[in-house]
Each structure stands twice: as C-alpha cells, then as structure tokens.
Amino acid sequence: MTKIIVIVLVVLFVVAVVAWMVFRGKNKPKSKNTYSFPGQASRPETESSINTRASQCDGSPTAESDDVSPAESDDVSPAESDDVSPAESDDVSPAVNASSTEHGKEIDTRNSVALYMSGTFNPIHIGHLQMVKLALNHLKVNNIKVHKIIFGAASQGYLLSKVENENAETAEHNKKHPRDLRLPRTAFSEDERLNMVRTAMNSFDWGDQKIQLSIDNQELRESKDHPVVVRDLNQKEKVILVAGQDLAERMTKVWNQYKTPVIVIRRTTDKQSEIPSAFYSSEVDRIVIDGDNLTEGVSSTEIAKTIGGSTHLPRSIQDLYAEYLEKHKSNDREWIQYEKLKNNSQKTLGLYSKTTKKKINKCKSVNGKIGNLFSFFLSNI
C-alpha cells in the first residue's frame, strides 16, 4: 500500500512539474540573438542578449521663373567628357527591352531634342543616369535625335528643409530605440553636389551618339521649380523632362499647368501606384516607358542608410562621396550626436557583469537539480 501511495505521489509531482514547465515556456518573452547598427553587419549574441536570457530565467522583467544668361549654365562639350570602358560603366542594356507606350502629342522627328533631369542629387545615383539613358534609347529607336542632356539640381534651401525634417524624425527614433539607430541624412553643399553630378555624367557611357552634357543652375541658384525651368528652356530649344513615376504622381497637375513635355520612367514592379490619367495630355509630349532593367531600390534616401554609400552610387563618384561624407561626419551636429548615441549603445552591449553570470549559473543549477530529482524518483519506481 505504501509503495502505491509513493508511486501516485511521484506521478502527480511529475505531472505538476511538466505542466509548470509548459506554462513557463508559453509565457516566456522572446529574446533577440543579434543586434546590428545601420551600415554594419549583424553581430553574434552579445552581453545584452545574455542579460535578457538571465533575467527571463529568474523572472525579472526585460529592459527594452525668369530667363537666365547662358553664362549661368555649365556646358560640357563631348571632347571634355571622360570616356570609360563598358566594363567600368554604370549602365543599363543599350536597347530598351521593356515595353513602352507613347501618349499625347507625337514628337516631331525633324528636330532634335534635349533631355532635362531634375533632382536634389544628394547624391546623384545610378537610377538618375539609367532613367536618362532609357529615355535616350527610346527616342533613338524612334528616330528622334538627342543633342543635349541637362541636369538641374534643386536649390540648397529646399534640400536643407527636407533633410532637417528627416533628421528630426531620425533623432526622435534614436532616442526611443538606442539599439536600432538610424543614420542621419547629410545635406551636401551646392559645390559638392554639382561636383558629383559633373563627375558622374562625364564618366557615364551614353552610347555612340555625340551629346552635349550640361548643368543648368536655374533651380539651384534662383530657386526655380523644374516646370518653370523647362518652360523657359523650351523658348530656345526643344526640351523634355525625364522623371520617375513617383514624381508623376505628385506633379502631374503642375506639369499640365506649365504644359511640360515629360518622359516618365515607370517601374513595372510598383503595383501600388498608377500614373494619373490627367498625365496623358494631348497638348504636350507625354511618354511612358516601362523600366524593367532599372536597378531596384535606388534612391538617395536608401544610399544614406549606409555609411559606405552602397553600390547604388556611380563608381566614378564613390571616392568623392566618401570624402565629402567624412567631412560632414566630423562637423555636422546630427552626425556628432549619432556617434555619441552609438558609442553609448555599444558600451551597454559590451557589459558582462558578474551578476549576469551568477543568474545564468543559478538557472543551470536549478535545472540540474530538477533533472537529478527526476532521475531519483524514476529509479525508485
């Protein structure tokens, strides 16, 4: 009789222990085993994650527009362009392989045209160059000669306002999430942006056509909007704006107001947005090209998320970008604050306290004793 009672008690004890362990497993908080900072590879488990495991073990909570003189435009003759071999070029395929559709008034093939690319160019990236090349190839296939490519950088005031707003959001995020720091945006100076644009466009492979490369400073120096600049340039020669689909969604109404000729490069992978029907105006040249062979995910914002600038930068400006960025990291208030937060966070992750070791050893000791108890009872049944 005594033996039966002992067996029953042992069974009840085993059931109770198993139930307790299952309950603890379901309610146990999940700990992260890797921590990474923007621009750095993920690191293996650190002291911070060890602290988390130890605290879970003992039940403690875890811590958690007017005319401008020709002198204001920086023209570059084809002879001044720096040639590069195809292997060194940040290019798309020479032919437009994707399907393309043309809407609105047809372009007069008797006259050559100029292409205008607008942007902050903070910095200029491969996507800018690829979009212009796609437009260039499309016109070439349709027997329309392009004699000039013009880049127009946005005003410094616009750029500073945009970067300031983004950095305010970044600073707020970094204060709340010190283990998930975001890099601040850098507002490159006018000269830095123009130098990167000039270097990138001169070293890019534009094909076998003789094309004049130019930088127009009306947006930069006079704070003009690009539709106004394109309208003014069209008084002297035929100029067509090259833009991405995101810009078409925001600017179609303004483009219609200024009767802006536009070639839009549409990403076929973008299923969530459509070009407004108002874009297809019959009064001006409007063309849409499906850019299937554009590099995915290219933007100045994405480039800013990595300290090295990523492969989305043209090869010709990667050293320039690194040089300018290093200067801003030493002088810009946002970068100085970021470095302080990063250093503090790394120190926290690097701590390995004796208390933590004791907590882990305590866990192991308790688990060992429970295991020994099971073995004892099972051996006596």
C-alpha positions as CSV (number, residue, x, y, z in Angstrom):
1,M,0.0,0.0,0.0
2,T,2.8,2.4,0.9
3,K,4.5,1.7,-2.4
4,I,1.3,2.5,-4.3
5,I,1.0,5.9,-2.5
6,V,4.6,6.7,-3.3
7,I,4.1,5.9,-7.0
8,V,0.9,8.1,-7.1
9,L,2.7,11.0,-5.4
10,V,5.6,10.7,-7.8
11,V,3.3,10.7,-10.8
12,L,1.4,13.7,-9.5
13,F,4.7,15.5,-8.9
14,V,6.0,14.7,-12.4
15,V,2.7,16.0,-14.0
16,A,2.8,19.2,-11.9
17,V,6.4,19.9,-12.9
18,V,5.8,19.2,-16.6
19,A,2.7,21.5,-16.5
20,W,4.7,24.2,-14.8
21,M,7.5,24.0,-17.4
22,V,5.0,24.1,-20.3
23,F,3.3,27.1,-18.8
24,R,6.6,28.9,-18.4
25,G,7.6,28.1,-22.0
26,K,4.4,29.6,-23.4
27,N,4.7,32.8,-21.4
28,K,8.5,33.3,-21.8
29,P,9.4,36.5,-23.6
30,K,11.3,36.0,-26.8
31,S,14.9,37.4,-26.8
32,K,16.8,38.7,-29.8
33,N,20.0,36.9,-30.6
34,T,21.5,39.5,-32.9
35,Y,22.0,43.3,-32.7
36,S,23.1,45.5,-35.6
37,F,23.6,49.1,-36.3
38,P,22.8,50.7,-39.6
39,G,25.6,50.2,-42.1
40,Q,27.1,47.3,-40.1
41,A,26.7,43.5,-40.4
42,S,24.7,41.7,-37.7
43,R,26.8,40.6,-34.7
44,P,26.5,37.4,-32.8
45,E,24.9,37.2,-29.4
46,T,26.3,39.9,-27.0
47,E,26.2,40.6,-23.3
48,S,22.9,42.4,-23.8
49,S,21.2,39.3,-25.1
50,I,22.8,37.3,-22.3
51,N,21.4,39.7,-19.8
52,T,18.0,39.2,-21.4
53,R,18.2,35.4,-21.1
54,A,19.3,35.6,-17.4
55,S,16.5,38.0,-16.5
56,Q,14.0,35.7,-18.1
57,C,15.4,32.8,-16.2
58,D,14.9,34.4,-12.8
59,G,11.6,36.0,-13.7
60,S,12.8,39.6,-13.6
61,P,11.4,42.0,-16.4
62,T,13.5,42.6,-19.5
63,A,14.6,46.2,-20.4
64,E,13.8,47.3,-23.6
65,S,10.5,81.7,-63.3
66,D,12.8,84.2,-65.2
67,D,15.3,83.9,-68.0
68,V,19.0,83.3,-67.2
69,S,22.0,84.1,-69.2
70,P,24.0,81.3,-70.9
71,A,26.9,82.1,-68.6
72,E,25.0,80.6,-65.7
73,S,24.8,77.2,-67.3
74,D,27.8,74.8,-67.1
75,D,28.1,73.2,-70.5
76,V,30.5,70.4,-71.2
77,S,31.5,69.6,-74.8
78,P,31.8,65.9,-75.8
79,A,35.5,66.4,-76.1
80,E,35.7,67.3,-72.4
81,S,33.9,64.1,-71.4
82,D,35.9,61.4,-69.6
83,D,35.5,58.2,-71.6
84,V,35.2,54.9,-69.8
85,S,35.2,51.4,-71.0
86,P,31.9,49.5,-70.9
87,A,33.2,47.3,-68.1
88,E,33.6,50.4,-65.9
89,S,30.3,52.0,-66.8
90,D,27.2,52.0,-64.5
91,D,24.9,51.3,-67.4
92,V,21.7,49.6,-68.4
93,S,21.4,47.5,-71.5
94,P,21.8,49.6,-74.7
95,A,18.4,48.7,-76.0
96,V,15.1,49.4,-74.4
97,N,14.0,45.8,-73.8
98,A,10.9,46.6,-71.8
99,S,7.6,47.5,-73.5
100,S,7.0,51.2,-73.8
101,T,3.9,53.3,-74.6
102,E,3.5,56.7,-76.0
103,H,0.6,59.1,-75.3
104,G,-0.3,62.6,-76.3
105,K,1.1,64.7,-79.0
106,E,3.8,63.0,-81.1
107,I,7.3,64.4,-81.1
108,D,8.4,66.0,-84.4
109,T,11.2,63.7,-85.6
110,R,12.6,66.5,-87.8
111,N,14.0,68.3,-84.9
112,S,16.5,67.1,-82.2
113,V,15.6,67.4,-78.6
114,A,17.3,68.0,-75.2
115,L,16.6,65.9,-72.1
116,Y,16.3,67.5,-68.7
117,M,16.8,65.6,-65.4
118,S,15.8,67.4,-62.2
119,G,16.6,66.3,-58.6
120,T,18.3,67.1,-55.4
121,F,21.2,64.9,-56.4
122,N,22.1,64.4,-52.8
123,P,23.9,62.5,-54.1
124,I,23.3,61.6,-57.7
125,H,22.9,57.9,-58.1
126,I,22.8,55.2,-60.8
127,G,19.0,55.5,-61.0
128,H,19.2,59.1,-62.3
129,L,21.7,58.1,-65.0
130,Q,19.8,54.9,-66.0
131,M,16.5,56.8,-66.4
132,V,18.1,59.3,-68.8
133,K,19.7,56.5,-70.7
134,L,16.4,54.7,-71.1
135,A,14.7,57.9,-72.4
136,L,17.7,58.4,-74.7
137,N,17.5,54.9,-76.1
138,H,13.7,55.1,-76.6
139,L,14.0,58.3,-78.6
140,K,16.8,56.8,-80.6
141,V,14.8,53.8,-81.5
142,N,12.0,56.1,-82.7
143,N,14.5,58.1,-84.9
144,I,14.5,61.2,-82.6
145,K,17.9,62.7,-82.2
146,V,19.0,63.9,-78.7
147,H,21.7,66.6,-78.9
148,K,21.9,67.6,-75.2
149,I,21.4,66.2,-71.7
150,I,20.8,68.7,-69.0
151,F,21.0,68.1,-65.2
152,G,19.3,70.6,-62.9
153,A,20.0,70.4,-59.1
154,A,17.3,71.6,-56.7
155,S,18.0,74.7,-54.5
156,Q,20.1,74.4,-51.3
157,G,17.2,75.8,-49.3
158,Y,14.8,73.1,-50.4
159,L,17.4,70.4,-49.7
160,L,18.2,71.8,-46.2
161,S,14.5,71.9,-45.3
162,K,13.9,68.4,-46.5
163,V,17.0,67.0,-44.7
164,E,16.2,68.9,-41.5
165,N,12.7,67.3,-41.3
166,E,14.1,63.8,-41.9
167,N,16.8,64.3,-39.3
168,A,14.2,65.4,-36.7
169,E,12.3,62.2,-37.2
170,T,15.6,60.2,-37.1
171,A,16.7,61.9,-33.8
172,E,13.4,61.1,-32.2
173,H,13.6,57.4,-33.3
174,N,17.2,57.1,-32.0
175,K,16.3,58.4,-28.5
176,K,13.5,55.9,-28.2
177,H,15.4,53.0,-29.8
178,P,19.1,53.1,-28.9
179,R,19.6,49.6,-30.1
180,D,18.2,50.3,-33.6
181,L,20.0,53.5,-34.5
182,R,19.3,55.2,-37.9
183,L,21.9,57.2,-39.7
184,P,21.3,60.9,-40.1
185,R,20.9,62.4,-43.6
186,T,23.7,64.6,-44.9
187,A,22.9,67.8,-46.8
188,F,25.8,68.1,-49.2
189,S,26.8,71.7,-50.3
190,E,26.0,73.2,-53.7
191,D,29.6,72.7,-54.8
192,E,29.7,69.1,-53.6
193,R,26.5,68.1,-55.3
194,L,27.5,69.8,-58.6
195,N,30.9,68.2,-58.5
196,M,29.4,64.8,-58.1
197,V,26.9,65.4,-60.9
198,R,29.6,66.7,-63.2
199,T,31.9,63.7,-62.5
200,A,29.1,61.1,-62.8
201,M,27.6,62.4,-66.1
202,N,31.1,62.8,-67.7
203,S,32.1,59.3,-66.9
204,F,28.9,57.6,-67.8
205,D,28.5,55.7,-71.1
206,W,25.9,57.5,-73.1
207,G,26.4,55.3,-76.2
208,D,27.6,56.2,-79.7
209,Q,25.7,59.5,-80.0
210,K,27.6,62.8,-79.8
211,I,25.7,64.5,-77.0
212,Q,26.5,67.7,-75.2
213,L,26.4,67.4,-71.4
214,S,25.2,70.4,-69.4
215,I,24.3,71.5,-65.9
216,D,21.6,74.2,-65.6
217,N,21.7,76.3,-62.4
218,Q,18.3,78.0,-62.5
219,E,16.8,75.6,-59.9
220,L,20.0,75.8,-57.8
221,R,20.8,79.5,-57.9
222,E,17.4,81.0,-58.4
223,S,15.2,78.5,-56.5
224,K,13.0,78.0,-59.6
225,D,10.8,74.9,-59.8
226,H,11.7,72.5,-62.6
227,P,8.4,73.0,-64.6
228,V,9.3,76.7,-64.8
229,V,12.9,75.9,-65.9
230,V,11.7,73.5,-68.6
231,R,9.2,76.1,-69.9
232,D,11.9,78.7,-70.1
233,L,14.4,76.4,-71.8
234,N,11.8,75.5,-74.4
235,Q,11.8,79.0,-75.6
236,K,15.2,78.4,-77.0
237,E,15.2,74.7,-77.9
238,K,13.0,71.6,-77.6
239,V,13.5,70.2,-74.0
240,I,11.8,67.2,-72.5
241,L,11.8,66.5,-68.8
242,V,12.8,62.9,-67.7
243,A,11.1,61.9,-64.4
244,G,10.3,58.8,-62.3
245,Q,6.8,57.5,-61.6
246,D,6.8,58.9,-58.1
247,L,7.2,62.4,-59.4
248,A,4.4,61.9,-61.9
249,E,2.0,61.1,-59.1
250,R,2.8,64.4,-57.3
251,M,3.5,66.8,-60.2
252,T,1.0,66.0,-63.0
253,K,-1.3,68.9,-62.2
254,V,1.6,71.4,-62.2
255,W,3.1,69.8,-65.4
256,N,-0.3,70.4,-67.1
257,Q,-0.4,73.9,-65.9
258,Y,3.0,74.7,-67.4
259,K,2.5,72.4,-70.4
260,T,5.7,70.4,-69.5
261,P,6.8,67.8,-72.0
262,V,7.7,64.7,-69.9
263,I,9.1,61.2,-70.3
264,V,8.2,59.1,-67.3
265,I,10.1,56.0,-66.4
266,R,7.7,53.6,-64.8
267,R,8.8,50.8,-62.6
268,T,6.8,47.7,-63.6
269,T,7.4,46.2,-60.2
270,D,5.5,49.0,-58.5
271,K,2.0,47.6,-58.2
272,Q,0.6,50.0,-55.6
273,S,0.7,53.2,-57.6
274,E,-0.5,54.4,-61.0
275,I,0.2,57.4,-63.2
276,P,-2.8,59.8,-63.0
277,S,-5.0,59.8,-66.1
278,A,-4.5,63.6,-66.3
279,F,-0.9,62.9,-67.2
280,Y,-1.9,61.9,-70.7
281,S,-2.4,65.4,-72.0
282,S,-2.9,65.8,-75.8
283,E,-1.4,69.3,-75.7
284,V,2.2,68.3,-75.0
285,D,4.6,65.4,-75.5
286,R,4.0,62.7,-72.9
287,I,5.7,59.4,-73.0
288,V,5.7,56.5,-70.5
289,I,8.5,53.9,-70.6
290,D,8.5,50.7,-68.6
291,G,11.9,50.5,-67.0
292,D,12.2,46.8,-66.4
293,N,16.0,46.9,-66.3
294,L,16.4,49.7,-63.8
295,T,18.4,48.9,-60.6
296,E,15.9,48.1,-57.9
297,G,15.5,50.2,-54.8
298,V,17.8,53.0,-55.8
299,S,17.3,56.4,-54.1
300,S,19.3,59.0,-52.3
301,T,17.4,58.0,-49.1
302,E,18.5,54.4,-49.4
303,I,22.1,55.4,-50.1
304,A,22.1,57.5,-46.9
305,K,21.1,54.4,-44.8
306,T,24.6,53.0,-45.3
307,I,27.8,54.8,-44.3
308,G,29.7,53.5,-47.4
309,G,27.1,54.8,-49.8
310,S,26.2,51.3,-51.2
311,T,26.6,50.1,-54.8
312,H,23.9,52.4,-56.0
313,L,26.5,55.2,-56.3
314,P,28.2,55.5,-59.7
315,R,31.7,54.1,-59.4
316,S,33.2,57.4,-60.6
317,I,31.9,59.3,-57.5
318,Q,32.3,56.8,-54.8
319,D,35.6,58.2,-53.6
320,L,34.2,61.8,-53.8
321,Y,31.1,60.8,-51.8
322,A,33.2,59.1,-49.1
323,E,35.5,62.2,-48.9
324,Y,32.6,64.6,-48.5
325,L,30.7,62.4,-46.1
326,E,33.7,62.1,-43.8
327,K,33.9,65.9,-43.7
328,H,30.3,66.2,-42.7
329,K,30.6,63.4,-40.1
330,S,33.2,65.5,-38.3
331,N,31.3,68.8,-38.5
332,D,27.6,68.2,-38.7
333,R,25.7,68.4,-35.4
334,E,23.5,65.4,-36.4
335,W,26.4,63.1,-37.0
336,I,28.2,64.1,-33.8
337,Q,25.0,63.3,-31.8
338,Y,24.7,60.0,-33.7
339,E,28.2,59.0,-32.8
340,K,27.6,59.7,-29.1
341,L,24.5,57.5,-29.1
342,K,26.2,54.7,-31.0
343,N,29.2,54.7,-28.5
344,N,26.8,54.7,-25.5
345,S,24.8,51.8,-27.0
346,Q,28.0,49.8,-27.8
347,K,29.2,50.2,-24.2
348,T,25.9,48.9,-23.0
349,L,26.1,45.9,-25.3
350,G,29.7,45.3,-24.2
351,L,29.0,44.9,-20.5
352,Y,29.4,41.5,-19.0
353,S,28.6,41.7,-15.3
354,K,29.3,39.2,-12.6
355,T,25.6,39.4,-11.6
356,T,24.6,38.2,-15.1
357,K,27.0,35.2,-14.8
358,K,25.5,34.3,-11.4
359,K,22.0,34.4,-12.8
360,I,22.9,32.1,-15.7
361,N,24.7,29.7,-13.3
362,K,21.7,29.8,-11.0
363,C,19.5,28.8,-13.9
364,K,21.8,25.9,-14.8
365,S,22.0,24.8,-11.2
366,V,18.2,24.7,-10.7
367,N,17.7,22.9,-13.9
368,G,20.4,20.4,-12.9
369,K,18.7,19.7,-9.5
370,I,15.3,19.2,-11.1
371,G,16.9,16.7,-13.5
372,N,18.6,14.8,-10.7
373,L,15.3,14.7,-8.8
374,F,13.5,13.1,-11.7
375,S,16.2,10.5,-12.1
376,F,16.0,9.7,-8.4
377,F,12.2,9.1,-8.4
378,L,12.3,7.2,-11.7
379,S,15.0,4.9,-10.4
380,N,12.9,4.1,-7.3
381,I,9.6,3.3,-9.0
